[in-house]
Amino acid sequence: MIIGVPKEVKDHESRVGIVPSGVKALVDAGHQVVVEAHAGELSSMSNDDYQQAGAEVLGSAADVWNRADMVVKVKEPVPSEFKHLRKDLVLFTYLHLAPLPDLTDALLKNTVTGIAYETIRDPHGTLPLLTPMSEVAGRMSVQVGASYLEKEKGGRGVLLGGVPGVPPAQVCVIGGGIVGTNAAKIALGMGAVVSLIDLNLNRLRELDDIFNGRIYTLASNSYTIAKATQHADLVIGGVLIPGASAPKLVTRAMVSKMKKGAVIVDVAIDQGGCIETAHPTTHSEPSYTVDGVVHYCVTNMPAAVPHTSTLALTNATFPYVMKLARMGVTKAIQSDNGIREGVNTFKGNVTYAAVAQSQGKPTKNVSDLL
Ligand SMILES: NC(=O)c1ccc[n+]([C@@H]2O[C@H](COP(=O)([O-])OP(=O)(O)OC[C@H]3O[C@@H](n4cnc5c(N)ncnc54)[C@H](O)[C@@H]3O)[C@@H](O)[C@H]2O)c1
């Protein structure tokens, strides 16, 4: 199979779909890989790295898309890339089609097989290609929060770990899933006092065991959240209700009672945020202040650390790339339930029910189309 890796063109996107080690594994397995020049540059992976791994580096995006049987990307194609879509192309990337009818129509019109990272499920029912970015954002949330607690950045001038004779900062993490657990790990490692709030008591039991009682686990309700946020120097929002907007667990009234110069990092902002005063921000203007509390609400936090994020993402995506290349798309869809759930468009049909539903389109079962 010829696998193509174009440079990402979406604003501020600095990750790349396949890293040099992946190129080597594909080439060793007898496939060809064509990479657009400078595709990995922002993730600190040079054209030379790709060439040495066995890729052919091509000068233009059009050459990559035209030569490839399967294109592996990070973000969904933006309108300037629609012209590259063509019959029989396999596209493996984050697609997030539900709010994107134009892209969906372009994929359907060109009968592209669109396999979306975000809908692939593993045998445990989790979404393995979303997990790595939650790990990155969770760990980064503490690093960002610690930085905004500095006076220069508008914070109350508190060092997360304190020093001998001075107490550490109090970190309140809301949501004990991937983001929350990774945030708690880093906050604890930096010496903060950490409390973690979740609705799921079994999850709290697991976390109590994982952290060996070194964090306070709290059952989620508005009384507890009000108390915990009032005492916190740093609040991290990592709540998720799959498929729904995040619930506003921290109200404006609670924010107004927080310490002046405290910091909120609402990681859940990509689902609307779990803090009432949060609104989406960008890496160019990441923060703002409400009632003296600094808010950081960047929707694509992993983009700030593209080297780590690219490696984390491709560690998770690459086994699927290899399987698709080795078996071909039809056999891979037939034999792998996870890949089958990833197929959002196939032979001119929407094959993922939630996407079809949100756009008022009919849906077909991909197995019936093979
Ligand atoms: N901003 C970014 O760059 C970025 C990056 C990655 C992930 N995210 C987002 O972070 C959010 C969390 O992701 P995740 O992978 O950790 O999800 P997850 O499913 O692993 O964890 C969510 C947790 O929230 C808990 N929860 C649900 N309702 C609650 C409530 N009322 N009170 C307390 N806890 C509650 C759940 O029990 C679960 O433990 C998602 O919205 C995800 O899209 C954002």
The ligand as a Tripos MOL2 file, in Angstrom:
@<TRIPOS>MOLECULE
LIG
   44    48     1     0     0
SMALL
NO_CHARGES

@<TRIPOS>ATOM
      1 N1         -8.9300   21.1720   26.1970 N.am      1 LIG1
      2 C1         -8.2390   20.2040   25.6270 C.2       1 LIG1
      3 O1         -7.2620   20.4280   24.9160 O.2       1 LIG1
      4 C2         -8.6290   18.7850   25.8740 C.ar      1 LIG1
      5 C3         -7.7490   17.7390   25.5580 C.ar      1 LIG1
      6 C4         -8.1410   16.4230   25.8510 C.ar      1 LIG1
      7 C5         -9.3970   16.1590   26.4380 C.ar      1 LIG1
      8 N2        -10.2300   17.2120   26.7070 N.ar      1 LIG1
      9 C6        -11.5590   17.0400   27.3390 C.3       1 LIG1
     10 O2        -11.4410   16.7740   28.7290 O.3       1 LIG1
     11 C7        -12.6760   16.1950   29.1760 C.3       1 LIG1
     12 C8        -12.3840   14.9920   30.0760 C.3       1 LIG1
     13 O3        -11.8420   13.9550   29.2780 O.3       1 LIG1
     14 P1        -11.4520   12.5290   29.8870 P.3       1 LIG1
     15 O4        -10.7680   11.7810   28.7860 O.co2     1 LIG1
     16 O5        -10.7750   12.6870   31.1950 O.co2     1 LIG1
     17 O6        -12.9000   11.8860   30.1450 O.3       1 LIG1
     18 P2        -13.2190   10.6180   31.0540 P.3       1 LIG1
     19 O7        -14.4850   10.0520   30.5180 O.co2     1 LIG1
     20 O8        -12.0300    9.7300   31.1610 O.co2     1 LIG1
     21 O9        -13.4740   11.2510   32.5050 O.3       1 LIG1
     22 C9        -14.5850   12.0290   32.8170 C.3       1 LIG1
     23 C10       -14.8940   11.8750   34.2830 C.3       1 LIG1
     24 O10       -15.9130   12.8250   34.6230 O.3       1 LIG1
     25 C11       -16.6740   12.2230   35.6420 C.3       1 LIG1
     26 N3        -17.9450   12.9280   35.8350 N.ar      1 LIG1
     27 C12       -19.0580   12.9130   35.0770 C.ar      1 LIG1
     28 N4        -20.0070   13.6900   35.6290 N.ar      1 LIG1
     29 C13       -19.4890   14.2170   36.7680 C.ar      1 LIG1
     30 C14       -19.9650   15.0700   37.7810 C.ar      1 LIG1
     31 N5        -21.2120   15.5750   37.7390 N.pl3     1 LIG1
     32 N6        -19.1360   15.4000   38.7990 N.ar      1 LIG1
     33 C15       -17.8860   14.9140   38.8450 C.ar      1 LIG1
     34 N7        -17.3810   14.0850   37.9300 N.ar      1 LIG1
     35 C16       -18.1650   13.7290   36.8970 C.ar      1 LIG1
     36 C17       -16.8390   10.7910   35.1640 C.3       1 LIG1
     37 O11       -17.2700    9.9310   36.2030 O.3       1 LIG1
     38 C18       -15.4410   10.4920   34.6510 C.3       1 LIG1
     39 O12       -14.6400    9.8930   35.6660 O.3       1 LIG1
     40 C19       -13.4330   15.8550   27.8910 C.3       1 LIG1
     41 O13       -14.3900   16.8600   27.6280 O.3       1 LIG1
     42 C20       -12.3790   15.8720   26.8210 C.3       1 LIG1
     43 O14       -12.8960   16.1150   25.5320 O.3       1 LIG1
     44 C21        -9.8690   18.5050   26.4160 C.ar      1 LIG1
@<TRIPOS>BOND
     1     1     2 1
     2     2     3 2
     3     2     4 1
     4     4     5 ar
     5     4    44 ar
     6     5     6 ar
     7     6     7 ar
     8     7     8 ar
     9     8     9 1
    10     8    44 ar
    11     9    10 1
    12     9    42 1
    13    10    11 1
    14    11    12 1
    15    11    40 1
    16    12    13 1
    17    13    14 1
    18    14    15 2
    19    14    16 1
    20    14    17 1
    21    17    18 1
    22    18    19 2
    23    18    20 1
    24    18    21 1
    25    21    22 1
    26    22    23 1
    27    23    24 1
    28    23    38 1
    29    24    25 1
    30    25    26 1
    31    25    36 1
    32    26    27 ar
    33    26    35 ar
    34    27    28 ar
    35    28    29 ar
    36    29    30 ar
    37    29    35 ar
    38    30    31 1
    39    30    32 ar
    40    32    33 ar
    41    33    34 ar
    42    34    35 ar
    43    36    37 1
    44    36    38 1
    45    38    39 1
    46    40    41 1
    47    40    42 1
    48    42    43 1
@<TRIPOS>SUBSTRUCTURE
     1 LIG1         1 GROUP 0 **** ****
